[in-house]
Amino acid sequence: MNWLDIVSISSSDDETPKRADHLYLQIVRSIREAIQSGKLPLDSRLPTNRELASLLNIDRSTVSRAYLELSEAGLIESHVGRGTYVKSLVETPKTAAASEFGSGPSIGTNAQRPMVWAEKFSRASQTVNSIVSRQAPASGMQDDTISFGGGIPTEEFYPSSHFQRIVSEMVGHGDVDRMFAYSPAEGDAELRDQVIQYLAEQSMPVQHDELLIVSGSQQGIDLVSTALVDENDIVIIEDPSYFWAICNFRARHARLIGVPVDEEGMRMDVLETVLKRQKAKLIYVMPAFQNPTGATMSQARRRQLLALAREYQVPILEDNFVGELVYDGERRMPLRAEPGAQDIVIHQGTFSKALCPGLRLGWLVAPQEVMTRLRAAKRSSDLTTNSMAQVVLARYLEEGLYKDHLEHVRSAYSLRLKVLNEALEKHIAPIAFTSEGRHKGAQRLTWTIPSGGLFVWAKLPARLSAREFLNYAEREGVTFSPGELFFVGADQPEYLRLCFIQTDEDTIREGVKRLGKALSAFFADVSRARSKESVWKKRGSERVLI
Amino acid sequence: MNWLDIVSISSSDDETPKRADHLYLQIVRSIREAIQSGKLPLDSRLPTNRELASLLNIDRSTVSRAYLELSEAGLIESHVGRGTYVKSLVETPKTAAASEFGSGPSIGTNAQRPMVWAEKFSRASQTVNSIVSRQAPASGMQDDTISFGGGIPTEEFYPSSHFQRIVSEMVGHGDVDRMFAYSPAEGDAELRDQVIQYLAEQSMPVQHDELLIVSGSQQGIDLVSTALVDENDIVIIEDPSYFWAICNFRARHARLIGVPVDEEGMRMDVLETVLKRQKAKLIYVMPAFQNPTGATMSQARRRQLLALAREYQVPILEDNFVGELVYDGERRMPLRAEPGAQDIVIHQGTFSKALCPGLRLGWLVAPQEVMTRLRAAKRSSDLTTNSMAQVVLARYLEEGLYKDHLEHVRSAYSLRLKVLNEALEKHIAPIAFTSEGRHKGAQRLTWTIPSGGLFVWAKLPARLSAREFLNYAEREGVTFSPGELFFVGADQPEYLRLCFIQTDEDTIREGVKRLGKALSAFFADVSRARSKESVWKKRGSERVLI
């Protein structure tokens, strides 16, 4: 939680003494807004008086006065020894209702009372809202910013001209009605045939009643979550993992247990320890080119994962979102294609990454009895998938165009990865962070090059915060995803994710150059601040740099 | 619950005495399958020995033996005085695991054990599954069956030629990329502009931050449900109401309270009583041409509804799924367009019914603070809506083609409704049900003609079961939706819903003719059975006809 983002105070003139009465009202307003907008969810902990005073460089009594006011409004509550917490999302009538509407909530007077929505939202909504608000972009973003953030393929690789021809042909042959009628809940019959054939080519024979077409990967996760996950169920997940999967599981109030990822994927020793101790409901993994680390699960780990899942009877959701985007030539089978995976693994694939995102088409493969449940969940969620995109994609696959397309994007993305790596070597590797504190000596930003997918995972030295670095980067006109968004367990502020498929090679080079400038400035500022800090520490100062 | 569908026994030869040992195994197998397939969810109640024996016309000891076996397998449990209930969805190892896999569930032996999925499904999934299984079509369905079931517009009214031209033009002008890129979570900008303009023409000015494009109505309901409804929350709903809305709310384990519908829509006196007694979270209504009754809420009721919702601070979800399909000439404003509705009503509309269903496009209108939550729920559910359909529809609306289309379908559907009514008068009205029991005298099937929408709501006399009648109808090659699917409260078996937009006039006439044949046969059989029954009753027989 970056409290400087939440509590903003402005001192109009630094030369004049700060007016405490004004300041405390600014704090009250900031925190009230953060609570009511969902940035501060119920039960979230506020900084102590001392922490906030130190952070804002103001007197502790000012914070005390603000907290008292918020307490009286019923929004927060302090517990001796435990700290101060958000207690309610709505103010008690004494302040809000009374002042604005002239009376308390007695029934007769409600006739004119506007709806108080803040108290209506579900727990799922509170959770999603507070997670999504973390994703808000920093304020310094400019129009010509170069983005290594997100993970969206760009238009230059969409097979638009093929789609154009296919649509024209279908329209000419009177195939239009199928585009606009409901497709069956399980998906358009021809698209299903094509996906089954495509999966068979990946050594993954699938029966018709084991397949469901979905509106993109995210819906796949949502449906599996609906079918399997109850409140308080344990879901085991790679740590770090995909932001929107974390969000979806958290919205169901599942208990997420993160298992660390190394260069061979999810760590099986940790997984086994977790499974021994707790009865889990689901294991969610991205075995190929994991988001955000880019790690791919080794063959040995895959076998272990399947054996452990069977041993402890825990289903696996395999999210194969970029399985086809291989750059080192070595083709990897999906986990579901391994011997003995059929009755354990729910497999998910998508056309959003390798083809184009706007189709919103993906698929789920699951044992027949699970598929019955997934199909029912699909109908309850949105009845059926858009027909037009399915019909066009079915024809595209039928014409055998996807293979060529994959080769084309593989070589293009592979080149972009190579260029990013070279640019990082040139502009980033030389920049050293030096500090006189515990982490004495020159340290650098490091990164790992994946063998496929969309992402390079990088790490700042000395546990520096990538979120802080992002402010510097955006001022230079370049952006990335701070890694803290993706962690389930302990905060690991020093990671950042760079998506390399979104811009051409020259733009990548320019972006990394900007990143280099930002990094130099960031390192210099932090070094300066840390050396001051160590001076203060030597002086025994109370002040803490956060 | 139709137990004859669940417990099927076959007596190979009616002349020979039924072999009890064989029979009891058939019962065990049927019920085990029903439990494992989800037809019989956890905690569902089984018939008593006497009821089932009477229903199957077999000896009570045979049922006892079957129940004992199921009990020993751990699947069911009997409580004296309370009845017999489904206790577990999986058999205890003694029978299933032991016989098939040679040992109990100790860890070492799990290495070969197939995944037991039945115990993995969420409570939401159990609920949805048991609701959806009620919807399964009867077995007698033939290929040339004429359908008054469902509620799907047919291809002849899709604006395919316009769409064809638009797609060709857009493709020719290089607008293709927008079709295949991600659209923003809130929807394609041009489609949003068009929908806002369309709503303004319905006296419903809407701000940009109050609108969300969704993948059809069902997703709208799903998102509102996600944003507002927690387990055990009370959702007030018209009784009867839309099947998939009921399903969605039930999946969240909301407590549904049905408020009866009369010719002026939801009954406000009942609603007020409910609101006085219980704190509700949401009121779900279809004010125009309600599904399934076809009823439209009067102006007075609309005002009362808004006043009550404000008084008791309960948000309303207005599902305006066929608001534009008016046949009596009188245009109705959406509820959200009423004065004072803006901060209370979440409004939902769709292009699926009046235009074509395969686009999967609809919209939600809500106050800005609610929209923030709905947008987050959308992203967590499926990130964003299919771009292609949005882009094509935006252009279609921009060209002003929707108005003409609406006039065209209004006059076509209006004619079909007229033809259905005439055919019912001709082929159904003359058929009388006569019985010697309590309901002595000639009684008939009755129906109401709506002033718009898709459905005619009909009622069998003497509380006869529409589900039973459906078997007769399907044997004659005609089908409809039994009304019991739509009720939330007490069982009302005598209703049926006829959708009149799906076939041309001649087919409607032929369908009603078949319905008439089926009705004659059904009435005759029931009359016969009831007169036998009354003879048995006079004899003091124990046997009960169910």
Boltz contact constraints between the chains, C-beta under 6 A:
constraints:
  - contact:
      token1: [A, 110]
      token2: [B, 311]
      max_distance: 6.0
  - contact:
      token1: [A, 114]
      token2: [B, 343]
      max_distance: 6.0
  - contact:
      token1: [A, 115]
      token2: [B, 343]
      max_distance: 6.0
  - contact:
      token1: [A, 115]
      token2: [B, 344]
      max_distance: 6.0
  - contact:
      token1: [A, 117]
      token2: [B, 369]
      max_distance: 6.0
  - contact:
      token1: [A, 117]
      token2: [B, 370]
      max_distance: 6.0
  - contact:
      token1: [A, 120]
      token2: [B, 228]
      max_distance: 6.0
  - contact:
      token1: [A, 121]
      token2: [B, 373]
      max_distance: 6.0
  - contact:
      token1: [A, 122]
      token2: [B, 228]
      max_distance: 6.0
  - contact:
      token1: [A, 122]
      token2: [B, 229]
      max_distance: 6.0
  - contact:
      token1: [A, 122]
      token2: [B, 230]
      max_distance: 6.0
  - contact:
      token1: [A, 123]
      token2: [B, 230]
      max_distance: 6.0
  - contact:
      token1: [A, 124]
      token2: [B, 226]
      max_distance: 6.0
  - contact:
      token1: [A, 125]
      token2: [B, 227]
      max_distance: 6.0
  - contact:
      token1: [A, 125]
      token2: [B, 373]
      max_distance: 6.0
  - contact:
      token1: [A, 128]
      token2: [B, 376]
      max_distance: 6.0
  - contact:
      token1: [A, 128]
      token2: [B, 380]
      max_distance: 6.0
  - contact:
      token1: [A, 129]
      token2: [B, 376]
      max_distance: 6.0
  - contact:
      token1: [A, 132]
      token2: [B, 376]
      max_distance: 6.0
  - contact:
      token1: [A, 155]
      token2: [B, 177]
      max_distance: 6.0
  - contact:
      token1: [A, 155]
      token2: [B, 181]
      max_distance: 6.0
  - contact:
      token1: [A, 158]
      token2: [B, 180]
      max_distance: 6.0
  - contact:
      token1: [A, 160]
      token2: [B, 176]
      max_distance: 6.0
  - contact:
      token1: [A, 160]
      token2: [B, 177]
      max_distance: 6.0
  - contact:
      token1: [A, 164]
      token2: [B, 171]
      max_distance: 6.0
  - contact:
      token1: [A, 164]
      token2: [B, 176]
      max_distance: 6.0
  - contact:
      token1: [A, 167]
      token2: [B, 167]
      max_distance: 6.0
  - contact:
      token1: [A, 168]
      token2: [B, 168]
      max_distance: 6.0
  - contact:
      token1: [A, 171]
      token2: [B, 164]
      max_distance: 6.0
  - contact:
      token1: [A, 176]
      token2: [B, 160]
      max_distance: 6.0
  - contact:
      token1: [A, 176]
      token2: [B, 164]
      max_distance: 6.0
  - contact:
      token1: [A, 177]
      token2: [B, 155]
      max_distance: 6.0
  - contact:
      token1: [A, 177]
      token2: [B, 160]
      max_distance: 6.0
  - contact:
      token1: [A, 180]
      token2: [B, 158]
      max_distance: 6.0
  - contact:
      token1: [A, 180]
      token2: [B, 356]
      max_distance: 6.0
  - contact:
      token1: [A, 180]
      token2: [B, 358]
      max_distance: 6.0
  - contact:
      token1: [A, 181]
      token2: [B, 155]
      max_distance: 6.0
  - contact:
      token1: [A, 181]
      token2: [B, 358]
      max_distance: 6.0
  - contact:
      token1: [A, 182]
      token2: [B, 152]
      max_distance: 6.0
  - contact:
      token1: [A, 182]
      token2: [B, 357]
      max_distance: 6.0
  - contact:
      token1: [A, 182]
      token2: [B, 358]
      max_distance: 6.0
  - contact:
      token1: [A, 215]
      token2: [B, 382]
      max_distance: 6.0
  - contact:
      token1: [A, 216]
      token2: [B, 382]
      max_distance: 6.0
  - contact:
      token1: [A, 218]
      token2: [B, 382]
      max_distance: 6.0
  - contact:
      token1: [A, 218]
      token2: [B, 383]
      max_distance: 6.0
  - contact:
      token1: [A, 219]
      token2: [B, 382]
      max_distance: 6.0
  - contact:
      token1: [A, 222]
      token2: [B, 381]
      max_distance: 6.0
  - contact:
      token1: [A, 226]
      token2: [B, 124]
      max_distance: 6.0
  - contact:
      token1: [A, 227]
      token2: [B, 125]
      max_distance: 6.0
  - contact:
      token1: [A, 228]
      token2: [B, 120]
      max_distance: 6.0
  - contact:
      token1: [A, 228]
      token2: [B, 122]
      max_distance: 6.0
  - contact:
      token1: [A, 229]
      token2: [B, 122]
      max_distance: 6.0
  - contact:
      token1: [A, 230]
      token2: [B, 122]
      max_distance: 6.0
  - contact:
      token1: [A, 230]
      token2: [B, 123]
      max_distance: 6.0
  - contact:
      token1: [A, 247]
      token2: [B, 380]
      max_distance: 6.0
  - contact:
      token1: [A, 248]
      token2: [B, 380]
      max_distance: 6.0
  - contact:
      token1: [A, 251]
      token2: [B, 380]
      max_distance: 6.0
  - contact:
      token1: [A, 311]
      token2: [B, 110]
      max_distance: 6.0
  - contact:
      token1: [A, 315]
      token2: [B, 120]
      max_distance: 6.0
  - contact:
      token1: [A, 343]
      token2: [B, 114]
      max_distance: 6.0
  - contact:
      token1: [A, 343]
      token2: [B, 115]
      max_distance: 6.0
  - contact:
      token1: [A, 344]
      token2: [B, 115]
      max_distance: 6.0
  - contact:
      token1: [A, 356]
      token2: [B, 180]
      max_distance: 6.0
  - contact:
      token1: [A, 357]
      token2: [B, 182]
      max_distance: 6.0
  - contact:
      token1: [A, 358]
      token2: [B, 180]
      max_distance: 6.0
  - contact:
      token1: [A, 358]
      token2: [B, 181]
      max_distance: 6.0
  - contact:
      token1: [A, 358]
      token2: [B, 182]
      max_distance: 6.0
  - contact:
      token1: [A, 358]
      token2: [B, 387]
      max_distance: 6.0
  - contact:
      token1: [A, 360]
      token2: [B, 386]
      max_distance: 6.0
  - contact:
      token1: [A, 369]
      token2: [B, 117]
      max_distance: 6.0
  - contact:
      token1: [A, 370]
      token2: [B, 117]
      max_distance: 6.0
  - contact:
      token1: [A, 373]
      token2: [B, 121]
      max_distance: 6.0
  - contact:
      token1: [A, 373]
      token2: [B, 125]
      max_distance: 6.0
  - contact:
      token1: [A, 376]
      token2: [B, 128]
      max_distance: 6.0
  - contact:
      token1: [A, 376]
      token2: [B, 129]
      max_distance: 6.0
  - contact:
      token1: [A, 376]
      token2: [B, 132]
      max_distance: 6.0
  - contact:
      token1: [A, 380]
      token2: [B, 128]
      max_distance: 6.0
  - contact:
      token1: [A, 380]
      token2: [B, 247]
      max_distance: 6.0
  - contact:
      token1: [A, 380]
      token2: [B, 248]
      max_distance: 6.0
  - contact:
      token1: [A, 380]
      token2: [B, 251]
      max_distance: 6.0
  - contact:
      token1: [A, 381]
      token2: [B, 222]
      max_distance: 6.0
  - contact:
      token1: [A, 382]
      token2: [B, 215]
      max_distance: 6.0
  - contact:
      token1: [A, 382]
      token2: [B, 216]
      max_distance: 6.0
  - contact:
      token1: [A, 382]
      token2: [B, 218]
      max_distance: 6.0
  - contact:
      token1: [A, 382]
      token2: [B, 219]
      max_distance: 6.0
  - contact:
      token1: [A, 383]
      token2: [B, 218]
      max_distance: 6.0
  - contact:
      token1: [A, 386]
      token2: [B, 360]
      max_distance: 6.0
  - contact:
      token1: [A, 386]
      token2: [B, 386]
      max_distance: 6.0
  - contact:
      token1: [A, 386]
      token2: [B, 389]
      max_distance: 6.0
  - contact:
      token1: [A, 387]
      token2: [B, 358]
      max_distance: 6.0
  - contact:
      token1: [A, 388]
      token2: [B, 388]
      max_distance: 6.0
  - contact:
      token1: [A, 388]
      token2: [B, 389]
      max_distance: 6.0
  - contact:
      token1: [A, 389]
      token2: [B, 386]
      max_distance: 6.0
  - contact:
      token1: [A, 389]
      token2: [B, 388]
      max_distance: 6.0
